[in-house]
């Protein structure tokens, strides 16, 4: 299980540099956040969906 900081770091990197810049583990973390309700889930959906 990843820590809150690892999720935040992966999401921040994806927001700055794009989802393609993430390694496999970070991409999986962002995909898990995608399914969450709330602010982090919303941020992950914006990164993945490109909106």
C-alpha distance matrix in Angstrom:
0.0 3.8 6.7 9.6 11.6 9.9 10.2 13.7 14.7 14.1 15.9 18.7 19.3 19.6 22.0 24.1 24.3 23.4 20.8 22.6 21.9 18.1 16.9 15.1 11.5 12.5 14.4 11.6 9.8 13.3 14.0 11.2 12.8 16.1 15.8 15.3 18.4 19.4 20.0 16.8 17.2 20.8 20.3 18.0 20.8 23.4 21.9 21.5 24.7 26.7 28.3
3.8 0.0 3.8 6.7 8.1 6.1 6.9 10.2 11.0 10.7 12.7 15.2 15.8 16.6 18.9 20.7 21.1 20.6 18.3 20.2 19.2 15.5 14.7 13.7 10.0 10.0 12.5 10.6 7.9 11.2 12.9 10.6 11.4 14.9 15.4 14.6 17.7 18.1 18.0 14.5 15.6 18.9 17.8 15.9 19.0 21.2 19.5 19.6 23.0 24.5 26.1
6.7 3.8 0.0 3.8 5.3 5.2 6.5 8.7 9.9 11.0 12.6 14.3 15.7 16.9 18.6 20.3 21.3 21.2 19.5 21.8 20.3 17.0 16.8 16.4 12.8 11.9 14.7 13.4 10.1 12.6 14.9 12.6 12.3 16.1 16.7 15.1 17.6 17.2 16.8 13.7 15.5 18.7 17.4 16.2 19.7 21.5 20.0 20.8 24.0 25.2 26.4
9.6 6.7 3.8 0.0 3.8 5.5 5.2 6.2 8.6 10.1 10.6 12.1 14.3 15.5 16.5 18.4 20.0 19.9 18.6 21.4 20.0 17.0 17.6 17.6 14.3 12.5 14.9 14.0 10.3 11.8 14.4 12.2 10.8 14.5 15.4 13.3 15.2 14.2 13.4 10.6 13.0 15.8 14.6 14.0 17.5 19.0 18.0 19.3 22.2 23.2 24.0
11.6 8.1 5.3 3.8 0.0 3.8 5.4 5.0 6.0 8.6 9.8 10.3 12.1 14.1 15.1 16.3 17.9 18.5 17.7 20.1 18.2 15.5 16.2 17.0 13.8 11.7 14.6 14.6 11.1 12.3 15.6 14.2 12.8 16.3 17.9 16.1 17.9 16.6 15.0 12.1 14.9 17.2 15.1 14.8 18.5 19.4 17.9 19.5 22.7 23.1 24.1
9.9 6.1 5.2 5.5 3.8 0.0 3.8 5.4 5.1 6.2 8.5 9.9 10.6 12.3 14.2 15.4 16.3 16.5 15.2 17.3 15.5 12.4 12.7 13.3 10.1 8.1 11.3 11.3 8.1 10.0 13.1 12.1 11.5 14.8 16.6 15.6 18.1 17.4 16.1 12.6 14.6 17.2 15.0 13.7 17.4 18.5 16.5 17.6 21.1 21.7 23.2
10.2 6.9 6.5 5.2 5.4 3.8 0.0 3.8 5.5 5.3 6.1 8.6 10.0 10.7 12.3 14.4 15.4 15.0 13.5 16.2 15.1 12.0 13.0 13.1 10.3 7.8 9.8 9.7 6.0 7.0 10.1 9.1 7.8 11.2 13.1 12.0 14.5 13.9 12.7 9.0 10.8 13.5 11.6 10.2 13.8 15.2 13.6 14.6 17.9 18.8 20.1
13.7 10.2 8.7 6.2 5.0 5.4 3.8 0.0 3.8 5.5 5.1 6.0 8.5 9.8 10.5 12.2 14.1 14.3 13.7 16.6 15.1 12.8 14.6 15.5 13.1 10.0 12.0 12.7 9.2 8.9 12.5 12.0 9.7 12.6 14.9 13.4 15.1 13.6 11.5 8.3 11.1 12.9 10.3 10.2 13.9 14.5 13.0 15.0 18.0 18.2 19.1
14.7 11.0 9.9 8.6 6.0 5.1 5.5 3.8 0.0 3.8 5.5 5.2 6.1 8.6 9.9 10.6 11.9 12.8 12.5 14.8 12.6 10.5 12.1 13.8 11.7 8.5 11.1 12.6 9.8 9.7 13.5 13.7 12.1 14.7 17.4 16.5 18.5 17.2 14.9 11.6 14.0 15.6 12.5 11.9 15.7 15.8 13.5 15.5 18.8 18.7 20.1
14.1 10.7 11.0 10.1 8.6 6.2 5.3 5.5 3.8 0.0 3.8 5.5 5.2 6.2 8.7 10.0 10.5 10.4 9.2 11.6 10.0 7.4 9.2 10.6 8.9 5.3 7.4 9.3 6.9 6.6 10.2 11.1 10.1 12.2 15.1 15.0 17.4 16.8 14.8 11.2 12.7 14.3 11.4 9.8 13.3 13.8 11.1 12.4 16.0 16.1 18.1
15.9 12.7 12.6 10.6 9.8 8.5 6.1 5.1 5.5 3.8 0.0 3.8 5.5 5.1 6.2 8.7 10.1 9.5 8.8 12.1 11.2 9.4 12.0 13.1 11.8 8.1 8.8 10.6 8.1 6.0 9.7 10.7 8.5 10.1 13.4 13.0 14.9 13.9 11.5 8.2 9.8 10.8 7.7 6.6 10.3 10.4 8.2 10.3 13.4 13.5 14.9
18.7 15.2 14.3 12.1 10.3 9.9 8.6 6.0 5.2 5.5 3.8 0.0 3.8 5.4 5.1 6.2 8.6 9.4 10.2 13.0 11.3 10.5 13.4 15.4 14.3 10.5 11.7 14.0 11.6 9.7 13.4 14.5 12.1 13.6 16.9 16.2 17.6 15.9 12.9 10.3 12.5 12.8 9.2 9.4 12.8 11.9 9.7 12.6 15.4 14.5 15.7
19.3 15.8 15.7 14.3 12.1 10.6 10.0 8.5 6.1 5.2 5.5 3.8 0.0 3.8 5.4 5.1 5.8 7.1 8.0 10.1 7.8 7.4 10.5 13.1 12.7 9.0 10.2 13.2 11.7 10.1 13.5 15.3 13.8 14.9 18.4 18.4 20.2 19.0 16.3 13.4 15.0 15.4 11.8 11.1 14.2 13.2 10.1 12.5 15.6 14.5 16.4
19.6 16.6 16.9 15.5 14.1 12.3 10.7 9.8 8.6 6.2 5.1 5.4 3.8 0.0 3.8 5.5 5.4 4.5 4.8 7.8 7.0 6.7 10.3 12.2 12.4 8.8 8.4 11.7 10.7 8.1 11.1 13.5 12.0 12.3 16.0 16.5 18.4 17.6 15.1 12.3 13.0 13.2 9.8 8.4 11.0 10.1 6.6 8.7 11.9 11.0 13.2
22.0 18.9 18.6 16.5 15.1 14.2 12.3 10.5 9.9 8.7 6.2 5.1 5.4 3.8 0.0 3.8 6.0 5.7 7.5 10.6 10.0 10.4 14.1 16.0 16.0 12.3 11.9 14.8 13.4 10.4 13.3 15.4 13.2 13.2 16.9 16.9 18.0 16.7 13.7 11.6 12.7 11.9 8.2 8.4 10.6 8.6 6.1 9.4 11.7 10.0 11.3
24.1 20.7 20.3 18.4 16.3 15.4 14.4 12.2 10.6 10.0 8.7 6.2 5.1 5.5 3.8 0.0 3.8 6.0 9.0 10.9 9.3 10.7 14.3 17.0 17.2 13.6 13.8 17.1 15.8 13.4 16.4 18.6 16.6 16.8 20.5 20.5 21.7 20.2 17.0 15.0 16.4 15.6 11.9 12.2 14.4 12.1 9.5 12.5 14.7 12.5 14.0
24.3 21.1 21.3 20.0 17.9 16.3 15.4 14.1 11.9 10.5 10.1 8.6 5.8 5.4 6.0 3.8 0.0 3.8 7.0 7.8 6.1 8.4 12.0 14.9 15.9 12.7 12.5 16.1 15.7 13.4 16.0 18.8 17.4 17.4 21.2 21.8 23.4 22.4 19.5 17.1 18.1 17.5 14.0 13.3 15.2 13.3 10.0 12.2 14.6 12.4 14.8
23.4 20.6 21.2 19.9 18.5 16.5 15.0 14.3 12.8 10.4 9.5 9.4 7.1 4.5 5.7 6.0 3.8 0.0 3.8 5.4 5.7 7.6 11.3 13.4 14.8 11.7 10.4 14.0 14.1 11.3 13.3 16.4 15.4 14.7 18.5 19.6 21.3 20.8 18.3 15.9 16.0 15.5 12.3 11.0 12.4 10.7 7.1 8.6 11.1 9.3 12.2
20.8 18.3 19.5 18.6 17.7 15.2 13.5 13.7 12.5 9.2 8.8 10.2 8.0 4.8 7.5 9.0 7.0 3.8 0.0 3.8 5.5 5.7 9.0 10.3 11.8 9.1 7.1 10.6 11.2 8.6 10.1 13.5 13.0 12.3 15.9 17.5 19.7 19.8 17.9 15.0 14.6 14.8 12.1 9.7 11.0 10.6 6.8 6.8 10.0 9.6 12.8
22.6 20.2 21.8 21.4 20.1 17.3 16.2 16.6 14.8 11.6 12.1 13.0 10.1 7.8 10.6 10.9 7.8 5.4 3.8 0.0 3.8 5.5 8.0 9.7 12.2 10.4 8.4 12.0 13.5 11.6 12.7 16.1 16.3 15.6 19.0 20.8 23.3 23.5 21.7 18.8 18.3 18.5 15.9 13.4 14.5 14.1 10.4 9.8 12.7 12.0 15.6
21.9 19.2 20.3 20.0 18.2 15.5 15.1 15.1 12.6 10.0 11.2 11.3 7.8 7.0 10.0 9.3 6.1 5.7 5.5 3.8 0.0 3.8 6.7 9.7 11.6 9.4 8.9 12.7 13.5 12.1 14.1 17.1 17.0 17.1 20.5 21.8 24.3 24.1 21.9 18.9 19.1 19.6 16.4 14.4 16.3 15.6 11.8 12.2 15.4 14.4 17.6
18.1 15.5 17.0 17.0 15.5 12.4 12.0 12.8 10.5 7.4 9.4 10.5 7.4 6.7 10.4 10.7 8.4 7.6 5.7 5.5 3.8 0.0 3.8 6.5 7.9 5.7 5.7 9.3 10.0 9.4 11.4 14.0 14.3 15.0 18.1 19.4 22.2 22.2 20.4 17.0 17.2 18.3 15.5 13.0 15.3 15.4 11.7 11.8 15.4 15.3 18.4
16.9 14.7 16.8 17.6 16.2 12.7 13.0 14.6 12.1 9.2 12.0 13.4 10.5 10.3 14.1 14.3 12.0 11.3 9.0 8.0 6.7 3.8 0.0 3.8 5.6 5.4 6.1 8.7 10.1 10.8 12.3 14.5 15.6 16.6 19.2 20.7 23.8 24.2 22.8 19.2 19.3 20.9 18.4 15.5 17.9 18.6 15.0 14.5 18.1 18.4 21.6
15.1 13.7 16.4 17.6 17.0 13.3 13.1 15.5 13.8 10.6 13.1 15.4 13.1 12.2 16.0 17.0 14.9 13.4 10.3 9.7 9.7 6.5 3.8 0.0 3.8 5.5 5.1 6.3 8.8 10.1 10.5 12.5 14.4 15.3 17.4 19.2 22.7 23.6 22.8 19.1 18.6 20.7 18.7 15.4 17.4 18.8 15.6 14.3 17.9 18.9 22.1
11.5 10.0 12.8 14.3 13.8 10.1 10.3 13.1 11.7 8.9 11.8 14.3 12.7 12.4 16.0 17.2 15.9 14.8 11.8 12.2 11.6 7.9 5.6 3.8 0.0 3.8 5.4 5.2 6.5 8.9 9.9 10.8 12.7 14.4 16.2 17.5 21.0 21.9 21.1 17.3 17.3 19.8 17.9 14.8 17.4 19.1 16.1 15.2 18.9 20.2 23.0
12.5 10.0 11.9 12.5 11.7 8.1 7.8 10.0 8.5 5.3 8.1 10.5 9.0 8.8 12.3 13.6 12.7 11.7 9.1 10.4 9.4 5.7 5.4 5.5 3.8 0.0 3.8 5.4 5.1 6.4 8.7 9.9 10.8 12.5 15.0 15.9 19.0 19.4 18.2 14.4 14.7 16.9 14.6 11.8 14.7 16.0 12.9 12.8 16.6 17.4 20.0
14.4 12.5 14.7 14.9 14.6 11.3 9.8 12.0 11.1 7.4 8.8 11.7 10.2 8.4 11.9 13.8 12.5 10.4 7.1 8.4 8.9 5.7 6.1 5.1 5.4 3.8 0.0 3.8 5.4 5.2 6.2 8.7 9.9 10.5 13.1 14.8 18.0 18.8 17.9 14.3 13.7 15.6 13.7 10.3 12.5 14.0 10.9 9.8 13.5 14.8 17.6
11.6 10.6 13.4 14.0 14.6 11.3 9.7 12.7 12.6 9.3 10.6 14.0 13.2 11.7 14.8 17.1 16.1 14.0 10.6 12.0 12.7 9.3 8.7 6.3 5.2 5.4 3.8 0.0 3.8 5.5 5.0 6.2 8.7 9.7 11.3 13.2 16.7 18.1 17.9 14.3 13.3 15.9 14.7 11.2 13.2 15.5 13.1 11.6 15.0 17.0 19.6
9.8 7.9 10.1 10.3 11.1 8.1 6.0 9.2 9.8 6.9 8.1 11.6 11.7 10.7 13.4 15.8 15.7 14.1 11.2 13.5 13.5 10.0 10.1 8.8 6.5 5.1 5.4 3.8 0.0 3.8 5.4 5.1 6.4 8.7 10.4 11.2 14.6 15.5 15.0 11.3 11.0 13.9 12.6 9.6 12.3 14.6 12.5 12.0 15.4 17.1 19.2
13.3 11.2 12.6 11.8 12.3 10.0 7.0 8.9 9.7 6.6 6.0 9.7 10.1 8.1 10.4 13.4 13.4 11.3 8.6 11.6 12.1 9.4 10.8 10.1 8.9 6.4 5.2 5.5 3.8 0.0 3.8 5.4 5.0 6.2 9.1 10.0 13.0 13.7 12.8 9.2 8.6 10.9 9.3 6.0 8.8 10.8 8.8 8.4 11.8 13.4 15.4
14.0 12.9 14.9 14.4 15.6 13.1 10.1 12.5 13.5 10.2 9.7 13.4 13.5 11.1 13.3 16.4 16.0 13.3 10.1 12.7 14.1 11.4 12.3 10.5 9.9 8.7 6.2 5.0 5.4 3.8 0.0 3.8 5.4 4.9 7.0 9.3 12.6 14.2 14.3 11.1 9.2 11.6 11.1 7.4 8.6 11.5 10.0 8.2 11.1 13.6 15.6
11.2 10.6 12.6 12.2 14.2 12.1 9.1 12.0 13.7 11.1 10.7 14.5 15.3 13.5 15.4 18.6 18.8 16.4 13.5 16.1 17.1 14.0 14.5 12.5 10.8 9.9 8.7 6.2 5.1 5.4 3.8 0.0 3.8 5.3 5.6 7.1 10.8 12.7 13.4 10.3 8.5 11.8 11.9 8.8 10.4 13.6 12.7 11.4 14.1 16.7 18.1
12.8 11.4 12.3 10.8 12.8 11.5 7.8 9.7 12.1 10.1 8.5 12.1 13.8 12.0 13.2 16.6 17.4 15.4 13.0 16.3 17.0 14.3 15.6 14.4 12.7 10.8 9.9 8.7 6.4 5.0 5.4 3.8 0.0 3.8 5.3 5.2 8.3 9.4 9.7 6.5 5.0 8.4 8.5 6.0 8.2 11.1 10.8 10.5 12.9 15.1 16.0
16.1 14.9 16.1 14.5 16.3 14.8 11.2 12.6 14.7 12.2 10.1 13.6 14.9 12.3 13.2 16.8 17.4 14.7 12.3 15.6 17.1 15.0 16.6 15.3 14.4 12.5 10.5 9.7 8.7 6.2 4.9 5.3 3.8 0.0 3.8 5.6 8.2 9.8 10.3 7.9 4.9 7.2 8.0 5.0 5.3 8.9 9.1 8.0 9.7 12.5 13.3
15.8 15.4 16.7 15.4 17.9 16.6 13.1 14.9 17.4 15.1 13.4 16.9 18.4 16.0 16.9 20.5 21.2 18.5 15.9 19.0 20.5 18.1 19.2 17.4 16.2 15.0 13.1 11.3 10.4 9.1 7.0 5.6 5.3 3.8 0.0 3.8 6.7 9.7 11.4 9.7 6.4 9.1 11.0 8.6 8.4 12.1 12.8 11.4 12.5 15.7 16.2
15.3 14.6 15.1 13.3 16.1 15.6 12.0 13.4 16.5 15.0 13.0 16.2 18.4 16.5 16.9 20.5 21.8 19.6 17.5 20.8 21.8 19.4 20.7 19.2 17.5 15.9 14.8 13.2 11.2 10.0 9.3 7.1 5.2 5.6 3.8 0.0 3.8 6.4 8.6 7.3 4.7 8.0 10.1 8.9 9.4 12.7 13.8 13.3 14.6 17.2 17.1
18.4 17.7 17.6 15.2 17.9 18.1 14.5 15.1 18.5 17.4 14.9 17.6 20.2 18.4 18.0 21.7 23.4 21.3 19.7 23.3 24.3 22.2 23.8 22.7 21.0 19.0 18.0 16.7 14.6 13.0 12.6 10.8 8.3 8.2 6.7 3.8 0.0 3.8 7.1 7.6 5.4 7.2 10.2 10.3 10.2 13.0 14.9 14.9 15.4 17.8 17.0
19.4 18.1 17.2 14.2 16.6 17.4 13.9 13.6 17.2 16.8 13.9 15.9 19.0 17.6 16.7 20.2 22.4 20.8 19.8 23.5 24.1 22.2 24.2 23.6 21.9 19.4 18.8 18.1 15.5 13.7 14.2 12.7 9.4 9.8 9.7 6.4 3.8 0.0 3.8 5.7 5.4 6.2 8.8 10.1 10.7 12.5 14.6 15.6 16.1 17.8 16.5
20.0 18.0 16.8 13.4 15.0 16.1 12.7 11.5 14.9 14.8 11.5 12.9 16.3 15.1 13.7 17.0 19.5 18.3 17.9 21.7 21.9 20.4 22.8 22.8 21.1 18.2 17.9 17.9 15.0 12.8 14.3 13.4 9.7 10.3 11.4 8.6 7.1 3.8 0.0 3.8 5.4 5.0 6.2 8.7 9.9 10.7 12.6 14.4 15.2 16.1 14.8
16.8 14.5 13.7 10.6 12.1 12.6 9.0 8.3 11.6 11.2 8.2 10.3 13.4 12.3 11.6 15.0 17.1 15.9 15.0 18.8 18.9 17.0 19.2 19.1 17.3 14.4 14.3 14.3 11.3 9.2 11.1 10.3 6.5 7.9 9.7 7.3 7.6 5.7 3.8 0.0 3.8 5.4 5.1 6.2 8.6 9.9 10.7 12.4 14.0 15.1 14.7
17.2 15.6 15.5 13.0 14.9 14.6 10.8 11.1 14.0 12.7 9.8 12.5 15.0 13.0 12.7 16.4 18.1 16.0 14.6 18.3 19.1 17.2 19.3 18.6 17.3 14.7 13.7 13.3 11.0 8.6 9.2 8.5 5.0 4.9 6.4 4.7 5.4 5.4 5.4 3.8 0.0 3.8 5.4 5.1 6.2 8.7 9.9 10.5 11.8 13.6 13.4
20.8 18.9 18.7 15.8 17.2 17.2 13.5 12.9 15.6 14.3 10.8 12.8 15.4 13.2 11.9 15.6 17.5 15.5 14.8 18.5 19.6 18.3 20.9 20.7 19.8 16.9 15.6 15.9 13.9 10.9 11.6 11.8 8.4 7.2 9.1 8.0 7.2 6.2 5.0 5.4 3.8 0.0 3.8 5.4 5.1 6.3 8.8 10.0 10.3 11.6 10.5
20.3 17.8 17.4 14.6 15.1 15.0 11.6 10.3 12.5 11.4 7.7 9.2 11.8 9.8 8.2 11.9 14.0 12.3 12.1 15.9 16.4 15.5 18.4 18.7 17.9 14.6 13.7 14.7 12.6 9.3 11.1 11.9 8.5 8.0 11.0 10.1 10.2 8.8 6.2 5.1 5.4 3.8 0.0 3.8 5.5 5.1 6.4 8.8 9.9 10.3 9.8
18.0 15.9 16.2 14.0 14.8 13.7 10.2 10.2 11.9 9.8 6.6 9.4 11.1 8.4 8.4 12.2 13.3 11.0 9.7 13.4 14.4 13.0 15.5 15.4 14.8 11.8 10.3 11.2 9.6 6.0 7.4 8.8 6.0 5.0 8.6 8.9 10.3 10.1 8.7 6.2 5.1 5.4 3.8 0.0 3.8 5.4 5.1 6.2 8.3 9.6 10.4
20.8 19.0 19.7 17.5 18.5 17.4 13.8 13.9 15.7 13.3 10.3 12.8 14.2 11.0 10.6 14.4 15.2 12.4 11.0 14.5 16.3 15.3 17.9 17.4 17.4 14.7 12.5 13.2 12.3 8.8 8.6 10.4 8.2 5.3 8.4 9.4 10.2 10.7 9.9 8.6 6.2 5.1 5.5 3.8 0.0 3.8 5.4 5.2 5.6 7.8 8.1
23.4 21.2 21.5 19.0 19.4 18.5 15.2 14.5 15.8 13.8 10.4 11.9 13.2 10.1 8.6 12.1 13.3 10.7 10.6 14.1 15.6 15.4 18.6 18.8 19.1 16.0 14.0 15.5 14.6 10.8 11.5 13.6 11.1 8.9 12.1 12.7 13.0 12.5 10.7 9.9 8.7 6.3 5.1 5.4 3.8 0.0 3.8 5.6 5.3 5.4 5.0
21.9 19.5 20.0 18.0 17.9 16.5 13.6 13.0 13.5 11.1 8.2 9.7 10.1 6.6 6.1 9.5 10.0 7.1 6.8 10.4 11.8 11.7 15.0 15.6 16.1 12.9 10.9 13.1 12.5 8.8 10.0 12.7 10.8 9.1 12.8 13.8 14.9 14.6 12.6 10.7 9.9 8.8 6.4 5.1 5.4 3.8 0.0 3.8 5.8 5.3 7.1
21.5 19.6 20.8 19.3 19.5 17.6 14.6 15.0 15.5 12.4 10.3 12.6 12.5 8.7 9.4 12.5 12.2 8.6 6.8 9.8 12.2 11.8 14.5 14.3 15.2 12.8 9.8 11.6 12.0 8.4 8.2 11.4 10.5 8.0 11.4 13.3 14.9 15.6 14.4 12.4 10.5 10.0 8.8 6.2 5.2 5.6 3.8 0.0 3.8 5.5 8.2
24.7 23.0 24.0 22.2 22.7 21.1 17.9 18.0 18.8 16.0 13.4 15.4 15.6 11.9 11.7 14.7 14.6 11.1 10.0 12.7 15.4 15.4 18.1 17.9 18.9 16.6 13.5 15.0 15.4 11.8 11.1 14.1 12.9 9.7 12.5 14.6 15.4 16.1 15.2 14.0 11.8 10.3 9.9 8.3 5.6 5.3 5.8 3.8 0.0 3.8 5.7
26.7 24.5 25.2 23.2 23.1 21.7 18.8 18.2 18.7 16.1 13.5 14.5 14.5 11.0 10.0 12.5 12.4 9.3 9.6 12.0 14.4 15.3 18.4 18.9 20.2 17.4 14.8 17.0 17.1 13.4 13.6 16.7 15.1 12.5 15.7 17.2 17.8 17.8 16.1 15.1 13.6 11.6 10.3 9.6 7.8 5.4 5.3 5.5 3.8 0.0 3.8
28.3 26.1 26.4 24.0 24.1 23.2 20.1 19.1 20.1 18.1 14.9 15.7 16.4 13.2 11.3 14.0 14.8 12.2 12.8 15.6 17.6 18.4 21.6 22.1 23.0 20.0 17.6 19.6 19.2 15.4 15.6 18.1 16.0 13.3 16.2 17.1 17.0 16.5 14.8 14.7 13.4 10.5 9.8 10.4 8.1 5.0 7.1 8.2 5.7 3.8 0.0
